[in-house]
Amino acid sequence: MAQRNYDIERIEWVDSSSFPNGPWITEEEMDRTITEHGALKCVSIGFVVRENEDIIVISSSTAESMVMEPMAIPKVAITKREKVGLIVRG
């Protein structure tokens, strides 16, 4: 199988998170947690191994026709994308 060339991108995205106070919390505790912590802002850097209109899949490593730890990020969660490099396989 032919090896692919992959863009390397830095992606900023917002993730969902659970509230740390347990399964039942008051609305006041919920509001305080939202105010103090807001959205969970993430930054990931990886090889763009797949992409369609809904998601981008990045991988931490590639080898021949394999990818390691692919992660799908919904495009609606992405706040910023930046190409930081390109790996060209010979």
SEDRENDO-784941 format. One record per residue: residue in three letters; z, x, y of N, C-alpha, C, O in turn. Coordinates in steps of 0.001 Angstrom, whole numbers. Each point is the difference from the previous one (the first is absolute). Layout:
// SEDRENDO-784941
<kemar res="ALA" n_zz="Z" n_xx="X" n_yy="Y" ca_zz="Z" ca_xx="X" ca_yy="Y" c_zz="Z" c_xx="X" c_yy="Y" o_zz="Z" o_xx="X" o_yy="Y"/>
...
This chain:
// SEDRENDO-784941
<kemar res="MET" n_zz="0" n_xx="839" n_yy="-1186" ca_zz="0" ca_xx="-839" ca_yy="1186" c_zz="0" c_xx="881" c_yy="1246" o_zz="743" o_xx="980" o_yy="68"/>
<kemar res="ALA" n_zz="-1562" n_xx="-1319" n_yy="903" ca_zz="-100" ca_xx="771" ca_yy="1230" c_zz="1270" c_xx="-142" c_yy="832" o_zz="607" o_xx="-1068" o_yy="71"/>
<kemar res="GLN" n_zz="-226" n_xx="2178" n_yy="553" ca_zz="1164" ca_xx="-50" ca_yy="881" c_zz="-405" c_xx="-585" c_yy="1342" o_zz="-1149" o_xx="132" o_yy="421"/>
<kemar res="ARG" n_zz="2085" n_xx="-773" n_yy="244" ca_zz="-253" ca_xx="-651" ca_yy="1279" c_zz="562" c_xx="828" c_yy="1143" o_zz="894" o_xx="827" o_yy="-179"/>
<kemar res="ASN" n_zz="-1440" n_xx="-1074" n_yy="1340" ca_zz="575" ca_xx="539" ca_yy="1235" c_zz="928" c_xx="-1065" c_yy="577" o_zz="-335" o_xx="-1185" o_yy="7"/>
<kemar res="TYR" n_zz="1490" n_xx="1606" n_yy="471" ca_zz="969" ca_xx="-955" ca_yy="535" c_zz="401" c_xx="369" c_yy="1419" o_zz="259" o_xx="1165" o_yy="298"/>
<kemar res="ASP" n_zz="-209" n_xx="-2175" n_yy="584" ca_zz="612" ca_xx="186" ca_yy="1310" c_zz="1511" c_xx="101" c_yy="-190" o_zz="573" o_xx="-628" o_yy="-890"/>
<kemar res="ILE" n_zz="48" n_xx="1420" n_yy="1731" ca_zz="1460" ca_xx="69" ca_yy="45" c_zz="415" c_xx="-691" c_yy="1289" o_zz="-457" o_xx="364" o_yy="1083"/>
<kemar res="GLU" n_zz="1327" n_xx="-1365" n_yy="-1203" ca_zz="387" ca_xx="-784" ca_yy="1172" c_zz="1512" c_xx="-86" c_yy="157" o_zz="757" o_xx="22" o_yy="-971"/>
<kemar res="ARG" n_zz="-350" n_xx="-122" n_yy="2229" ca_zz="1388" ca_xx="-300" ca_yy="362" c_zz="5" c_xx="-1470" c_yy="405" o_zz="-726" o_xx="-408" o_yy="907"/>
<kemar res="ILE" n_zz="1549" n_xx="-379" n_yy="-1586" ca_zz="15" ca_xx="-1446" ca_yy="211" c_zz="1403" c_xx="-432" c_yy="419" o_zz="983" o_xx="291" o_yy="-680"/>
<kemar res="GLU" n_zz="-910" n_xx="-984" n_yy="1804" ca_zz="1259" ca_xx="-608" ca_yy="427" c_zz="-76" c_xx="-1473" c_yy="-359" o_zz="-1000" o_xx="-665" o_yy="274"/>
<kemar res="TRP" n_zz="2064" n_xx="157" n_yy="-891" ca_zz="-20" ca_xx="-1390" ca_yy="-454" c_zz="1405" c_xx="-574" c_yy="-10" o_zz="995" o_xx="725" o_yy="13"/>
<kemar res="VAL" n_zz="-943" n_xx="-2041" n_yy="-36" ca_zz="1269" ca_xx="-718" ca_yy="25" c_zz="232" c_xx="-607" c_yy="-1380" o_zz="-875" o_xx="-667" o_yy="-554"/>
<kemar res="ASP" n_zz="2056" n_xx="905" n_yy="12" ca_zz="340" ca_xx="-497" ca_yy="-1335" c_zz="1055" c_xx="-1092" c_yy="106" o_zz="726" o_xx="-84" o_yy="991"/>
<kemar res="SER" n_zz="-651" n_xx="-749" n_yy="-2022" ca_zz="1084" ca_xx="-975" ca_yy="-53" c_zz="1253" c_xx="692" c_yy="-506" o_zz="-65" o_xx="1044" o_yy="-649"/>
<kemar res="SER" n_zz="1182" n_xx="-1631" n_yy="952" ca_zz="1260" ca_xx="557" ca_yy="-485" c_zz="993" c_xx="-1123" c_yy="-218" o_zz="-123" o_xx="-1089" o_yy="561"/>
<kemar res="SER" n_zz="1097" n_xx="1381" n_yy="-1381" ca_zz="1062" ca_xx="-968" ca_yy="-269" c_zz="1150" c_xx="238" c_yy="961" o_zz="131" o_xx="1078" o_yy="581"/>
<kemar res="PHE" n_zz="683" n_xx="-2076" n_yy="-426" ca_zz="1180" ca_xx="142" ca_yy="835" c_zz="1109" c_xx="628" c_yy="-838" o_zz="216" o_xx="-407" o_yy="-1142"/>
<kemar res="PRO" n_zz="491" n_xx="1395" n_yy="1696" ca_zz="965" ca_xx="772" ca_yy="-785" c_zz="1319" c_xx="-699" c_yy="-280" o_zz="805" o_xx="519" o_yy="-773"/>
<kemar res="ASN" n_zz="-555" n_xx="-1664" n_yy="1363" ca_zz="1322" ca_xx="-610" ca_yy="-95" c_zz="202" c_xx="-864" c_yy="-1237" o_zz="1041" o_xx="-645" o_yy="-120"/>
<kemar res="GLY" n_zz="-1993" n_xx="607" n_yy="-798" ca_zz="160" ca_xx="-807" ca_yy="-1201" c_zz="-897" c_xx="-1213" c_yy="11" o_zz="-744" o_xx="-222" o_yy="955"/>
<kemar res="PRO" n_zz="812" n_xx="-568" n_yy="-2018" ca_zz="-907" ca_xx="-1139" ca_yy="-107" c_zz="290" c_xx="-1112" c_yy="1011" o_zz="-922" o_xx="-688" o_yy="438"/>
<kemar res="TRP" n_zz="2177" n_xx="508" n_yy="-69" ca_zz="353" ca_xx="-1046" ca_yy="962" c_zz="552" c_xx="649" c_yy="1246" o_zz="988" o_xx="732" o_yy="-64"/>
<kemar res="ILE" n_zz="-1620" n_xx="-993" n_yy="1206" ca_zz="504" ca_xx="501" ca_yy="1272" c_zz="-97" c_xx="-1124" c_yy="1026" o_zz="-808" o_xx="-919" o_yy="-132"/>
<kemar res="THR" n_zz="1632" n_xx="1013" n_yy="1134" ca_zz="-66" ca_xx="-1024" ca_yy="1055" c_zz="-1239" c_xx="246" c_yy="859" o_zz="-555" o_xx="1099" o_yy="4"/>
<kemar res="GLU" n_zz="136" n_xx="-2114" n_yy="708" ca_zz="-1143" ca_xx="162" ca_yy="907" c_zz="327" c_xx="1010" c_yy="1096" o_zz="-881" o_xx="715" o_yy="476"/>
<kemar res="GLU" n_zz="2149" n_xx="-662" n_yy="-81" ca_zz="424" ca_xx="985" ca_yy="1011" c_zz="-190" c_xx="1427" c_yy="-530" o_zz="-515" o_xx="866" o_yy="707"/>
<kemar res="GLU" n_zz="940" n_xx="-627" n_yy="-1965" ca_zz="-202" ca_xx="1320" ca_yy="-611" c_zz="-1488" c_xx="332" c_yy="-113" o_zz="-409" o_xx="1135" o_yy="244"/>
<kemar res="MET" n_zz="-393" n_xx="-2130" n_yy="-614" ca_zz="-1440" ca_xx="195" ca_yy="-114" c_zz="-593" c_xx="393" c_yy="1353" o_zz="-774" o_xx="953" o_yy="85"/>
<kemar res="ASP" n_zz="1134" n_xx="-1683" n_yy="971" ca_zz="-518" ca_xx="295" ca_yy="1333" c_zz="421" c_xx="1398" c_yy="466" o_zz="-799" o_xx="722" o_yy="598"/>
<kemar res="ARG" n_zz="2042" n_xx="-345" n_yy="-870" ca_zz="499" ca_xx="1316" ca_yy="384" c_zz="-775" c_xx="1101" c_yy="-737" o_zz="-364" o_xx="1011" o_yy="601"/>
<kemar res="THR" n_zz="116" n_xx="-1205" n_yy="-1883" ca_zz="-749" ca_xx="981" ca_yy="-785" c_zz="-1424" c_xx="146" c_yy="521" o_zz="-507" o_xx="1117" o_yy="98"/>
<kemar res="ILE" n_zz="-142" n_xx="-2221" n_yy="234" ca_zz="-1360" ca_xx="42" ca_yy="544" c_zz="-7" c_xx="762" c_yy="1321" o_zz="-881" o_xx="826" o_yy="238"/>
<kemar res="THR" n_zz="1858" n_xx="-1099" n_yy="620" ca_zz="74" ca_xx="664" ca_yy="1305" c_zz="254" c_xx="1493" c_yy="-152" o_zz="-608" o_xx="814" o_yy="695"/>
<kemar res="GLU" n_zz="1505" n_xx="-457" n_yy="-1606" ca_zz="377" ca_xx="1405" ca_yy="-155" c_zz="-1059" c_xx="817" c_yy="-731" o_zz="-195" o_xx="1172" o_yy="323"/>
<kemar res="HIS" n_zz="-497" n_xx="-1764" n_yy="-1304" ca_zz="-896" ca_xx="776" ca_yy="-852" c_zz="-1480" c_xx="-322" c_yy="192" o_zz="-847" o_xx="870" o_yy="-202"/>
<kemar res="GLY" n_zz="527" n_xx="-2086" n_yy="582" ca_zz="-1396" ca_xx="-376" ca_yy="175" c_zz="-784" c_xx="152" c_yy="-1297" o_zz="557" o_xx="-40" o_yy="-1097"/>
<kemar res="ALA" n_zz="-1864" n_xx="216" n_yy="1256" ca_zz="-867" ca_xx="173" ca_yy="-1168" c_zz="170" c_xx="1410" c_yy="-561" o_zz="366" o_xx="929" o_yy="720"/>
<kemar res="LEU" n_zz="-637" n_xx="-787" n_yy="-2003" ca_zz="64" ca_xx="1298" ca_yy="-658" c_zz="-1320" c_xx="719" c_yy="262" o_zz="-1021" o_xx="-334" o_yy="-600"/>
<kemar res="LYS" n_zz="1040" n_xx="1315" n_yy="1490" ca_zz="-1215" ca_xx="722" ca_yy="394" c_zz="-186" c_xx="1213" c_yy="-907" o_zz="876" o_xx="859" o_yy="-91"/>
<kemar res="CYS" n_zz="-2018" n_xx="-801" n_yy="-573" ca_zz="-281" ca_xx="1045" ca_yy="-977" c_zz="-1164" c_xx="869" c_yy="456" o_zz="-854" o_xx="-438" o_yy="771"/>
<kemar res="VAL" n_zz="834" n_xx="1671" n_yy="-1257" ca_zz="-1120" ca_xx="902" ca_yy="213" c_zz="-327" c_xx="625" c_yy="-1353" o_zz="879" o_xx="539" o_yy="-673"/>
<kemar res="SER" n_zz="-2149" n_xx="-615" n_yy="281" ca_zz="-450" ca_xx="587" ca_yy="-1254" c_zz="-1228" c_xx="854" c_yy="262" o_zz="-828" o_xx="-328" o_yy="850"/>
<kemar res="ILE" n_zz="717" n_xx="1422" n_yy="-1586" ca_zz="-1178" ca_xx="861" ca_yy="59" c_zz="-514" c_xx="152" c_yy="-1422" o_zz="775" o_xx="276" o_yy="-915"/>
<kemar res="GLY" n_zz="-2089" n_xx="-455" n_yy="721" ca_zz="-538" ca_xx="145" ca_yy="-1341" c_zz="-1512" c_xx="-51" c_yy="-30" o_zz="-670" o_xx="-193" o_yy="1014"/>
<kemar res="PHE" n_zz="163" n_xx="376" n_yy="-2223" ca_zz="-1431" ca_xx="-102" ca_yy="-245" c_zz="-382" c_xx="-1478" c_yy="-76" o_zz="624" o_xx="-760" o_yy="-740"/>
<kemar res="VAL" n_zz="-1631" n_xx="348" n_yy="1491" ca_zz="-473" ca_xx="-1381" ca_yy="-74" c_zz="-900" c_xx="-94" c_yy="-1227" o_zz="-1137" o_xx="472" o_yy="6"/>
<kemar res="VAL" n_zz="1675" n_xx="-1099" n_yy="-1071" ca_zz="-737" ca_xx="-44" ca_yy="-1268" c_zz="-735" c_xx="-1317" c_yy="-219" o_zz="-931" o_xx="-61" o_yy="-803"/>
<kemar res="ARG" n_zz="1331" n_xx="-976" n_yy="1495" ca_zz="-698" ca_xx="-1291" ca_yy="-41" c_zz="283" c_xx="-739" c_yy="1294" o_zz="1020" o_xx="213" o_yy="654"/>
<kemar res="GLU" n_zz="-1964" n_xx="-1101" n_yy="-300" ca_zz="193" ca_xx="-835" ca_yy="1180" c_zz="-927" c_xx="-1198" c_yy="-103" o_zz="-1160" o_xx="119" o_yy="-395"/>
<kemar res="ASN" n_zz="1702" n_xx="-1282" n_yy="760" ca_zz="-834" ca_xx="-1190" ca_yy="145" c_zz="435" c_xx="-729" c_yy="1267" o_zz="743" o_xx="558" o_yy="807"/>
<kemar res="GLU" n_zz="-1186" n_xx="-1769" n_yy="-625" ca_zz="323" ca_xx="-696" ca_yy="1255" c_zz="1483" c_xx="-332" c_yy="148" o_zz="470" o_xx="-247" o_yy="1110"/>
<kemar res="ASP" n_zz="275" n_xx="240" n_yy="-2228" ca_zz="1410" ca_xx="-395" ca_yy="47" c_zz="996" c_xx="1143" c_yy="-114" o_zz="1080" o_xx="-62" o_yy="586"/>
<kemar res="ILE" n_zz="-1427" n_xx="1106" n_yy="-1332" ca_zz="966" ca_xx="1073" ca_yy="-270" c_zz="-647" c_xx="1377" c_yy="126" o_zz="-1219" o_xx="157" o_yy="-54"/>
<kemar res="ILE" n_zz="2087" n_xx="819" n_yy="222" ca_zz="-383" ca_xx="1400" ca_yy="-114" c_zz="930" c_xx="601" c_yy="-1045" o_zz="1207" o_xx="-244" o_yy="24"/>
<kemar res="VAL" n_zz="-1761" n_xx="1023" n_yy="-936" ca_zz="798" ca_xx="637" ca_yy="-1048" c_zz="-4" c_xx="1498" c_yy="264" o_zz="-1055" o_xx="628" o_yy="86"/>
<kemar res="ILE" n_zz="2257" n_xx="-66" n_yy="42" ca_zz="110" ca_xx="1438" ca_yy="180" c_zz="721" c_xx="604" c_yy="-1205" o_zz="764" o_xx="-669" o_yy="-696"/>
<kemar res="SER" n_zz="-1035" n_xx="1951" n_yy="477" ca_zz="581" ca_xx="722" ca_yy="-1122" c_zz="583" c_xx="1310" c_yy="503" o_zz="-536" o_xx="613" o_yy="924"/>
<kemar res="SER" n_zz="1630" n_xx="-187" n_yy="-1532" ca_zz="635" ca_xx="1248" ca_yy="425" c_zz="-744" c_xx="1230" c_yy="-509" o_zz="63" o_xx="1063" o_yy="619"/>
<kemar res="SER" n_zz="-765" n_xx="-1198" n_yy="-1742" ca_zz="-730" ca_xx="1127" ca_yy="-590" c_zz="-1207" c_xx="-517" c_yy="-753" o_zz="-25" o_xx="-1154" o_yy="-427"/>
<kemar res="THR" n_zz="-986" n_xx="2013" n_yy="261" ca_zz="-1155" ca_xx="-321" ca_yy="-834" c_zz="-298" c_xx="1183" c_yy="-901" o_zz="272" o_xx="1146" o_yy="357"/>
<kemar res="ALA" n_zz="-831" n_xx="-1424" n_yy="-1527" ca_zz="-402" ca_xx="1051" ca_yy="-936" c_zz="-1108" c_xx="-556" c_yy="-870" o_zz="195" o_xx="-982" o_yy="-716"/>
<kemar res="GLU" n_zz="-1360" n_xx="1612" n_yy="777" ca_zz="-1160" ca_xx="-453" ca_yy="-741" c_zz="-217" c_xx="-1488" c_yy="243" o_zz="-249" o_xx="-389" o_yy="1141"/>
<kemar res="SER" n_zz="332" n_xx="-446" n_yy="-2148" ca_zz="-225" ca_xx="-1441" ca_yy="203" c_zz="1310" c_xx="-788" c_yy="-18" o_zz="14" o_xx="-1180" o_yy="-351"/>
<kemar res="MET" n_zz="1099" n_xx="1843" n_yy="736" ca_zz="1308" ca_xx="-654" ca_yy="0" c_zz="606" c_xx="26" c_yy="1395" o_zz="-302" o_xx="871" o_yy="816"/>
<kemar res="VAL" n_zz="1165" n_xx="-1853" n_yy="-565" ca_zz="773" ca_xx="-43" ca_yy="1240" c_zz="1472" c_xx="-155" c_yy="-356" o_zz="336" o_xx="-606" o_yy="-1018"/>
<kemar res="MET" n_zz="537" n_xx="1149" n_yy="1850" ca_zz="1435" ca_xx="-85" ca_yy="-265" c_zz="665" c_xx="-960" c_yy="966" o_zz="-251" o_xx="41" o_yy="1204"/>
<kemar res="GLU" n_zz="1091" n_xx="-893" n_yy="-1732" ca_zz="820" ca_xx="-920" ca_yy="777" c_zz="-784" c_xx="-769" c_yy="1061" o_zz="357" o_xx="54" o_yy="1176"/>
<kemar res="PRO" n_zz="-1420" n_xx="-770" n_yy="-1562" ca_zz="-734" ca_xx="-768" ca_yy="1008" c_zz="882" c_xx="-1110" c_yy="579" o_zz="791" o_xx="-628" o_yy="-704"/>
<kemar res="MET" n_zz="-954" n_xx="412" n_yy="2010" ca_zz="762" ca_xx="-1034" ca_yy="683" c_zz="-966" c_xx="-850" c_yy="817" o_zz="-777" o_xx="525" o_yy="797"/>
<kemar res="ALA" n_zz="830" n_xx="-1842" n_yy="-1000" ca_zz="-848" ca_xx="-931" ca_yy="749" c_zz="776" c_xx="-489" c_yy="1219" o_zz="1120" o_xx="-498" o_yy="-119"/>
<kemar res="ILE" n_zz="-1729" n_xx="647" n_yy="1290" ca_zz="609" ca_xx="-464" ca_yy="1237" c_zz="-871" c_xx="-1124" c_yy="547" o_zz="-1188" o_xx="215" o_yy="238"/>
<kemar res="PRO" n_zz="1740" n_xx="-1402" n_yy="-31" ca_zz="-795" ca_xx="-1080" ca_yy="590" c_zz="-435" c_xx="374" c_yy="1418" o_zz="803" o_xx="496" o_yy="789"/>
<kemar res="LYS" n_zz="-2058" n_xx="-734" n_yy="-476" ca_zz="-502" ca_xx="366" ca_yy="1324" c_zz="706" c_xx="-752" c_yy="1121" o_zz="103" o_xx="515" o_yy="1113"/>
<kemar res="VAL" n_zz="382" n_xx="-1719" n_yy="-1384" ca_zz="715" ca_xx="-745" ca_yy="1047" c_zz="1312" c_xx="692" c_yy="371" o_zz="547" o_xx="-262" o_yy="1071"/>
<kemar res="ALA" n_zz="-37" n_xx="1135" n_yy="-1929" ca_zz="1241" ca_xx="713" ca_yy="282" c_zz="-229" c_xx="1309" c_yy="753" o_zz="953" o_xx="606" o_yy="491"/>
<kemar res="ILE" n_zz="-2208" n_xx="-165" n_yy="-397" ca_zz="-310" ca_xx="1290" ca_yy="621" c_zz="-28" c_xx="-136" c_yy="1523" o_zz="-672" o_xx="-871" o_yy="554"/>
<kemar res="THR" n_zz="1421" n_xx="1756" n_yy="103" ca_zz="25" ca_xx="2" ca_yy="1463" c_zz="-826" c_xx="1139" c_yy="580" o_zz="-414" o_xx="-70" o_yy="1157"/>
<kemar res="LYS" n_zz="165" n_xx="1126" n_yy="-1945" ca_zz="-793" ca_xx="1133" ca_yy="478" c_zz="-523" c_xx="796" c_yy="-1188" o_zz="717" o_xx="223" o_yy="-976"/>
<kemar res="ARG" n_zz="-1988" n_xx="208" n_yy="1070" ca_zz="-613" ca_xx="864" ca_yy="-1012" c_zz="-623" c_xx="1195" c_yy="701" o_zz="-602" o_xx="-126" o_yy="1067"/>
<kemar res="GLU" n_zz="760" n_xx="1284" n_yy="-1685" ca_zz="-566" ca_xx="1205" ca_yy="589" c_zz="-518" c_xx="907" c_yy="-1113" o_zz="752" o_xx="376" o_yy="-899"/>
<kemar res="LYS" n_zz="-2015" n_xx="-32" n_yy="959" ca_zz="-559" ca_xx="956" ca_yy="-960" c_zz="487" c_xx="1392" c_yy="371" o_zz="-172" o_xx="444" o_yy="1135"/>
<kemar res="VAL" n_zz="786" n_xx="250" n_yy="-2105" ca_zz="519" ca_xx="1323" ca_yy="268" c_zz="-731" c_xx="1087" c_yy="-774" o_zz="253" o_xx="1187" o_yy="208"/>
<kemar res="GLY" n_zz="-1165" n_xx="-1584" n_yy="-1106" ca_zz="-751" ca_xx="994" ca_yy="-750" c_zz="-910" c_xx="-628" c_yy="-1015" o_zz="-74" o_xx="-1223" o_yy="-121"/>
<kemar res="LEU" n_zz="-624" n_xx="2076" n_yy="-615" ca_zz="-923" ca_xx="-435" ca_yy="-1051" c_zz="52" c_xx="1052" c_yy="-1086" o_zz="-85" o_xx="1196" o_yy="278"/>
<kemar res="ILE" n_zz="224" n_xx="-1640" n_yy="-1517" ca_zz="-81" ca_xx="929" ca_yy="-1119" c_zz="-1389" c_xx="-157" c_yy="-612" o_zz="-401" o_xx="-1099" o_yy="-381"/>
<kemar res="VAL" n_zz="-314" n_xx="2191" n_yy="294" ca_zz="-1362" ca_xx="-8" ca_yy="-554" c_zz="64" c_xx="723" c_yy="-1330" o_zz="386" o_xx="1167" o_yy="-76"/>
<kemar res="ARG" n_zz="-772" n_xx="-1883" n_yy="-974" ca_zz="1" ca_xx="570" ca_yy="-1351" c_zz="-1358" c_xx="636" c_yy="-260" o_zz="-1034" o_xx="-608" o_yy="279"/>
<kemar res="GLY" n_zz="1028" n_xx="1799" n_yy="-800" ca_zz="-1267" ca_xx="692" ca_yy="-271" c_zz="-456" c_xx="-89" c_yy="-1412" o_zz="-1049" o_xx="543" o_yy="-345"/>
